[in-house]
Amino acid sequence: MLDPEAQIIDLQARLAYQDDALLKLSDVLARQQQQIDQLTRAVSKLGEQWHSLRLESGAEQALDADEKPPHY
């Protein structure tokens, strides 16, 4: 069994490693959130562009419930 002083030193070392790991994980999480935000904006912009193109092409014409799409 380790003496109390050795145990304290061991615990301090473990705490230092855990603090470092926590900081690294926090940095990774912040970068990932930035990427998610960028991707969300990009998908939203693409959706708006797609919707705009569909409106311009007249593809937004509603089909009747009984009408089959042209590919049938």
Secondary structure, 3 states (H helix, E strand, C coil): CCCHHHHHHHHHHHHHHHHHHHHHHHHHHHHHHHHHHHHHHHHHHHHHHHHHHHHHHCCCCCCCCCCCCCCC
